[in-house]
């Protein structure tokens, strides 16, 4: 009897597509995703917005699995912005409940696949139950050595930059740092993302052409890929399309490449 692949393994046809993708060019070390379109996806179906958020969980699951299988080292998902606290109370409550239930349900598979869970943002703003569940999952997966999955929760780029500035000001005031020694490396080290490289690729679903206060410092030289696909419909095939687009680009980081560098 033929063995069916487990939920954590690609089927043979998908594995073949993954191998072709790996052979065709570099796989981004760090992919960041703005998961947009949940509400519009639900509204098109005559459902409340939270229905779209629930549907988007499967997209997260499949994207995490595919990134792990492809050898992506870092995946950062824009999960909940500081601006999202201004949404209707019932939607925010539903999102926090979804965060708790999803984290609790997924932690076993994260461990099975050696995924290390992290979170960035103003986590103190989260309800105690959500913060406790998230911290428990982070601790339970801390020793895993595979994909680093970072959830940006109660996060905004401006909040993070202001936080970094305050940290550096405190170090200067305490005599631990001279103002003239502050450069890009010192500033990056004060950010929430200090332990990971800047994203190589930013993926935004839902078709909007903006970065919505996400990783403002870190995205300076990231390649951007925008798709009209709403997040609940985003699956690994859409991820592969984003990576293929990334592979077709010439990354110059503001420089003019010499002829020998393009060979």
C-alpha positions as CSV (number, residue, x, y, z in Angstrom):
1,X,0.0,0.0,0.0
2,X,1.4,3.4,-1.0
3,X,2.3,5.7,1.9
4,X,0.5,9.0,2.0
5,X,2.6,12.0,2.9
6,X,2.0,13.4,6.4
7,X,0.5,16.8,6.9
8,X,4.1,18.1,7.4
9,X,5.5,16.7,4.2
10,X,4.8,18.0,0.7
11,X,3.3,15.5,-1.7
12,X,5.6,14.3,-4.4
13,X,4.4,16.8,-7.0
14,X,4.8,19.7,-4.6
15,X,8.2,18.4,-3.5
16,X,9.2,18.4,-7.2
17,X,8.1,22.1,-7.5
18,X,10.0,23.0,-4.4
19,X,13.2,21.4,-5.7
20,X,12.8,23.2,-9.0
21,X,12.4,26.5,-7.0
22,X,15.6,25.8,-4.9
23,X,17.5,25.1,-8.1
24,X,16.3,28.1,-10.0
25,X,17.8,30.7,-7.6
26,X,18.3,31.9,-4.1
27,X,15.6,31.2,-1.5
28,X,15.0,34.3,0.7
29,X,16.6,33.9,4.1
30,X,13.9,36.1,5.6
31,X,10.4,36.6,4.3
32,X,8.0,39.1,5.9
33,X,4.3,39.1,5.2
34,X,1.5,41.6,5.6
35,X,-1.5,39.3,5.8
36,X,-4.2,41.6,4.4
37,X,-7.7,41.0,3.1
38,X,-9.3,38.8,5.8
39,X,-12.1,41.3,6.3
40,X,-12.8,41.8,2.6
41,X,-12.7,38.1,2.0
42,X,-15.4,37.6,4.7
43,X,-17.5,40.5,3.5
44,X,-17.6,39.1,0.0
45,X,-19.2,36.0,1.5
46,X,-21.7,37.8,3.6
47,X,-19.9,36.8,6.8
48,X,-18.6,38.9,9.7
49,X,-14.9,40.0,9.5
50,X,-13.8,37.5,12.2
51,X,-14.8,34.7,9.8
52,X,-12.0,35.8,7.5
53,X,-9.5,35.9,10.4
54,X,-10.4,32.4,11.3
55,X,-10.0,31.3,7.7
56,X,-6.6,32.9,7.5
57,X,-5.2,30.5,10.1
58,X,-5.0,27.8,7.5
59,X,-3.0,30.2,5.3
60,X,-0.6,30.8,8.2
61,X,-0.2,27.0,8.8
62,X,0.5,26.2,5.1
63,X,2.9,29.1,4.7
64,X,4.9,28.1,7.8
65,X,5.1,24.5,6.6
66,X,6.2,25.5,3.1
67,X,8.8,27.9,4.4
68,X,10.2,25.2,6.7
69,X,10.4,22.7,3.8
70,X,12.1,25.3,1.5
71,X,14.8,26.2,4.0
72,X,13.6,29.7,4.7
73,X,15.3,30.7,8.0
74,X,13.0,33.5,9.1
75,X,9.3,34.2,8.6
76,X,7.8,37.3,10.1
77,X,4.0,37.8,10.0
78,X,2.3,41.1,10.6
79,X,-0.4,39.7,12.9
80,X,-1.9,42.7,14.8
81,X,-0.9,46.3,14.5
82,X,-1.1,49.0,17.2
83,X,-3.7,50.6,15.0
84,X,-5.8,47.5,15.1
85,X,-6.7,48.2,18.8
86,X,-9.0,50.9,17.4
87,X,-11.2,48.3,15.7
88,X,-14.6,47.5,17.1
89,X,-14.3,45.8,20.5
90,X,-16.0,42.6,19.5
91,X,-13.5,42.1,16.6
92,X,-10.5,42.8,18.8
93,X,-11.8,40.4,21.5
94,X,-12.4,37.7,18.8
95,X,-8.9,38.3,17.4
96,X,-7.3,37.9,20.9
97,X,-9.3,34.7,21.5
98,X,-8.2,33.4,18.1
99,X,-4.6,34.1,19.0
100,X,-4.9,32.1,22.2
101,X,-6.7,29.1,20.6
102,X,-4.4,29.0,17.6
103,X,-1.2,29.3,19.6
104,X,-2.4,26.5,21.9
105,X,-3.4,24.3,19.0
106,X,-0.3,24.8,16.9
107,X,2.6,24.6,19.4
108,X,2.8,20.8,19.1
109,X,3.3,20.9,15.3
110,X,5.8,23.8,15.7
111,X,7.9,21.6,18.0
112,X,7.5,18.6,15.7
113,X,8.9,20.7,12.8
114,X,11.6,22.4,14.9
115,X,10.0,25.9,14.5
116,X,11.0,28.5,17.0
117,X,8.2,31.0,17.8
118,X,9.0,34.6,18.7
119,X,7.0,37.8,19.0
120,X,7.8,41.5,18.6
121,X,5.7,44.4,19.6
122,X,4.1,46.0,22.7
123,X,3.2,42.7,24.2
124,X,2.3,44.3,27.5
125,X,-0.8,45.7,25.8
126,X,-2.1,42.2,25.2
127,X,-4.8,40.7,27.5
128,X,-3.2,38.6,30.3
129,X,-4.5,35.3,28.9
130,X,-3.2,36.0,25.4
131,X,0.2,37.2,26.7
132,X,0.5,34.1,28.9
133,X,-0.4,31.7,26.1
134,X,2.1,33.4,23.7
135,X,4.9,33.4,26.3
136,X,4.3,29.7,27.1
137,X,4.6,28.8,23.4
138,X,7.7,30.9,22.9
139,X,9.3,29.2,25.9
140,X,8.2,25.7,24.7
141,X,9.8,26.2,21.3
142,X,12.9,28.2,22.3
143,X,15.4,25.4,21.8
144,X,14.2,24.5,18.3
145,X,16.7,25.1,15.5
146,X,14.6,25.3,12.4
147,X,12.5,28.1,11.0
148,X,12.2,31.2,13.2
149,X,8.6,32.3,13.1
150,X,8.0,35.8,14.4
151,X,4.6,37.2,15.1
152,X,4.4,41.0,15.0
153,X,1.6,41.6,17.6
154,X,0.5,45.0,18.9
155,X,3.3,46.2,16.7
156,X,4.1,49.3,14.5
157,X,7.2,50.4,12.9
158,X,7.0,53.9,14.4
159,X,6.5,52.4,17.9
160,X,9.6,50.3,17.4
161,X,11.7,53.2,16.2
162,X,10.7,55.4,19.1
163,X,11.4,52.5,21.5
164,X,14.9,52.2,20.0
165,X,15.6,55.9,20.2
166,X,14.6,55.9,23.9
167,X,16.8,52.9,24.6
168,X,19.8,54.7,23.0
169,X,19.1,57.9,24.8
170,X,19.1,56.0,28.1
171,X,22.4,54.4,27.3
172,X,23.9,57.8,26.4
173,X,22.5,59.3,29.6
174,X,23.9,56.5,31.6
175,X,27.4,57.0,30.1
176,X,27.3,53.6,28.3
177,X,27.3,55.1,24.8
178,X,28.7,58.2,23.1
179,X,26.3,60.0,20.7
180,X,29.0,60.0,18.0
181,X,29.2,56.2,18.2
182,X,25.6,55.7,17.2
183,X,25.5,54.3,13.7
184,X,23.2,52.0,11.7
185,X,24.6,48.9,13.5
186,X,24.0,50.4,16.9
187,X,20.5,51.5,16.0
188,X,19.6,48.1,14.5
189,X,20.8,46.4,17.7
190,X,18.2,48.5,19.6
191,X,15.3,47.2,17.5
192,X,13.0,44.3,18.3
193,X,14.5,42.4,15.3
194,X,18.1,42.7,16.5
195,X,18.6,38.9,16.4
196,X,17.5,38.4,12.8
197,X,18.6,39.8,9.4
198,X,16.5,42.3,7.6
199,X,13.8,40.8,5.3
200,X,14.9,39.9,1.8
201,X,11.3,39.7,0.6
202,X,8.1,41.5,1.7
203,X,4.9,39.8,0.6
204,X,1.6,41.7,0.9
205,X,-1.7,40.1,0.1
206,X,-5.0,41.9,-0.7
207,X,-3.6,44.2,-3.4
208,X,-2.9,47.3,-1.4
209,X,0.3,49.2,-2.3
210,X,1.6,50.3,1.1
211,X,3.6,48.9,4.0
212,X,1.2,50.0,6.7
213,X,3.7,50.9,9.4
214,X,5.5,47.5,9.2
215,X,9.2,47.1,9.8
216,X,9.9,50.6,8.6
217,X,13.7,50.5,9.2
218,X,14.2,46.9,8.2
219,X,12.5,47.1,4.8
220,X,14.8,49.7,3.4
221,X,16.2,47.3,0.7
222,X,13.7,44.4,0.8
223,X,12.1,43.3,-2.5
224,X,8.4,43.8,-2.5
225,X,5.8,41.4,-3.9
226,X,2.1,42.4,-3.9
227,X,-0.7,40.0,-4.8
228,X,-4.4,40.6,-5.2
229,X,-5.1,37.3,-3.4
230,X,-6.7,37.8,-0.1
231,X,-4.9,36.2,2.8
232,X,-7.4,33.4,3.5
233,X,-6.8,32.2,-0.1
234,X,-3.0,32.5,0.1
235,X,-1.4,29.1,0.0
236,X,2.1,27.7,-0.8
237,X,1.5,28.1,-4.6
238,X,1.1,31.9,-4.0
239,X,4.3,31.8,-1.9
240,X,6.2,30.0,-4.7
241,X,5.1,32.7,-7.1
242,X,6.4,35.4,-4.7
243,X,9.8,33.6,-4.4
244,X,10.0,33.1,-8.2
245,X,9.5,36.9,-8.6
246,X,12.2,37.5,-6.0
247,X,14.6,35.2,-7.9
248,X,14.1,37.2,-11.1
249,X,15.3,40.5,-9.6
250,X,18.7,42.0,-9.4
251,X,19.4,43.2,-5.9
252,X,21.8,46.1,-5.9
253,X,21.3,47.7,-2.5
254,X,21.6,51.2,-4.0
255,X,24.8,50.3,-5.8
256,X,25.7,50.0,-9.5
257,X,26.9,46.5,-10.0
258,X,30.2,45.9,-11.8
259,X,30.1,43.6,-14.8
260,X,31.9,40.8,-12.9
261,X,29.2,40.9,-10.2
262,X,26.4,40.2,-12.7
263,X,28.1,37.1,-14.2
